[in-house]
C-alpha cells in the first residue's frame, strides 16, 4: 500500500506509530508492575508517555530506520526497558508473567486505536486527501508495527515477554535453567531476523491478524 511513497514520506508515516508503539509497550509493563506492588518504574519517572524518557538510540531509531530502508519485510524495535523488581511481588514468577503480558496486550489495544484512525480517514474520504491519506497511511503503519511487536514479544526467547510468560508457567528449577538463555537472546533474535526465519515464523499469524484489524478499519 505504501509502495507509491518516497522514502522520506514513509519515514514520516512510520515515525510516530513506531515511537508510540514502543513507548506505550514499556509504560504498560511499569503500570501493571505498580499495580502488583512494584514502584520501581514510577519512582524513576518512567511511567510517562513522553517518548524521550524511553528512547533507545539503537532499538528505537537506528534499527527501525535500517529495517525501513532495507525492506526486510517488517519493522520492529524496542525502547529502554522499564525497570521492574520482581522481589516486590507477592508471587514473583507468576506476577512477572502478567507484567510481561501487559506489553503485547497494550500493542493489540493500540492496533485497535489505529484501526479507528483508518476508519476516520476512510470516512473523510475523497476530496479531503490532504487529511484522509495521512490518517490512513499512519493507521496502516500503526496496525503493522503494533501487531509485529505483539507477535515478536510473545516468542519464548529470553528476554522477550514470551519468555517471562513461559517462566511463570514452568517449575522453578526449569524456569531458572531456561532463563540462562537470556545472554544469547539478542543474538538469537538478530540471526532469526537476517536469516528470514523470523519472517517465516510470523508471516501467517501476522497476515491473519492484519486481515482482522484492517476489516475493523474498513479496508
N, C-alpha and C positions, 0 to 999 in steps of 0.2 A: 504493500500500500504506500510505502514511503520511497519507492524507487525513483519517483519523479522529483524528489527533493535533493538540493545540493547538500554537501557535507555540512556547511555552516547552518543550513536550515534544519538538518537532522539533529545537530548538536543542540540548537535552540529548542527543538521539540522535546528532546530527551533529558535535558539537564535538570529541570525541576522535578519531573517524575522520579528520576534516579535518586537525587539527593533526598527527597522526602520519603521515598520508599525505604531507604536505608536508615534514615533518621528515626522515623516512626517505629520501625522494627526494633531498634535498640531501646527507645523510650518505653516500648511495651514491656520489654524484659524488666526494666527497672521499676516500672509502675506495679507490675504483678509481684515482683520481689518485695516491694514495700508492703503490699497487702498481706504478704506471708511473714512479715516481721523483720525484713532486712532493709535498713535505711541507708545503705552504703551509697547507692547512686544518688539518692536525694541529698545526702549531706555533702556530696561533691558537686552539686549543681548540674547533674546530668539528666534530671527529669524535666527537660525543656525541649521544645520543638525548634529551638534555634540551631540550625544545621552547623554553625561554626563550632559549637560545643562537641560535635560528634564526627566531624570530617576527618577521615584518614587520608593522607595525601595519595598513597598508592591505591588503597581499596575503594575510595570514593571518587577519585578524579582520574588518576593515571590508567588504572586497569579498565574501567568502563569506557574511557576515551579510546584506548587501544582496541578494545573489542568492537567499538562502533566503527572505527576507521578500517580495521582489517576484515570486518564482516565475517566473524566466526560462526554466526548463526543466531546468537542471542547475547544479551548484555546482562552482566551482574556485577556486584561489588559488595563492599562492606564498609561500615563505619568503625570508629574506635569502639571496642566492646564496652558496654555499660558494666561497671564492676558490680558483681554480686557475691556475697559471702554466705555460702550455704550453712555455715555454723550458726547463723541467726535463725534458721528454720527449725520448726519442731521435728519435721521428718525430712532431713536434708536431701536424700536422693529423690524421694517422691515429689517434694515441693520444687526441687530444681527442675524436674521434668516438666512440671506445669509452667514454671517460669520460662523454660525453653520453648514450650509450645506456643506461648504468647506471641513470639516473633512471627512465625508463619501465619498465625491467625490474624494478626494485625495486617499482614500483607494481603490476605484474602479480603478483609474488610476494605482496604484501600482500593483493591481491584473493583469492588462494588461501587465505590465513590467515583472512580474514573469511568466506569460504565455509564453512570448517570451523567457525567460530564459529556460523554459522547452523545448520549440521548438528547441532551440540551443542544449540542451542536447540530444534530440531525433535525431537531425541531425548528431551530432558527433557519436552517436550510439555504436553498438557493437565493441569490440576491443579497445575501449578507456574508459572502465568503470570507471577508476580512475578519469576521468574528467566528463563523462556524468552522472553518477549516483548522485554525489553531486549536480550537476546542476538541475537534475530532482527532487530529493528529496527536495532541498531547494525551488524550484519553487512551488511544491505542498504545502509545508508549507506556502510559501508566499501568494499564492492564498487563502488558507484556512483562515489564520489569518486576511487578509485584508477584505475578504468578511464577516467574523464574526464581525469584528469591524464596518464595514459599517452598517450591519443589526442591531446590538445591539444599535449603536448610533442613529439610526433612530427611535428607540422605544420612545414613548412620555412619558418617565419617567424623571422628573427633577432630576439632571441637565443634562441629556443626550442631545445630539444635537437635537434629535427629539422634545424634549420639547421646545427648543428655536425656532425651526421652527414653531411649533404649536402656540407658544406665539405671533409670528409675524402675525399670521392669526386671532387670537381671538380678540374680542373687548377689550379695555384697562382694563375695570373692571374685566372681566373674566380671562384675562391674569394674573392679579395680584393675584386673588384668586387661580388660578391653580398653580402658582409658589410657593405658600406656601407649596406645597407638597415636595419641594426640600430638606427639612431637613430629610425627610424619604426616599429619593430616593435610597441611597446606601443600606439601609436595605431591601427595596423592591426588588432591583436587586439581592442581595445575596439570599433572600428567593426564588425568581423565579429560580435561578440557582440550588440550592440544593434540591428543590422540583421537579426538572426536568421540570417545567412549561416552563422555558426559552428554553430548548431543543425542547419541543413540538411546541412552537411558531416559532422557527427559522428553524426547521428541513426541511420543504418542500421548503421555499424560498431559503435556503442555498443549498439544493440539486439542484434546478433549476439553481441557479447562478453558482455553481461549474461545472455543466454539460456544461454550456455555455463557461466558461473560460477554462475548460480542452479541449473543442473542438478547441478553439483558439490555445491552446498549442500543439495540435496534438496528444493528448492521447485518 
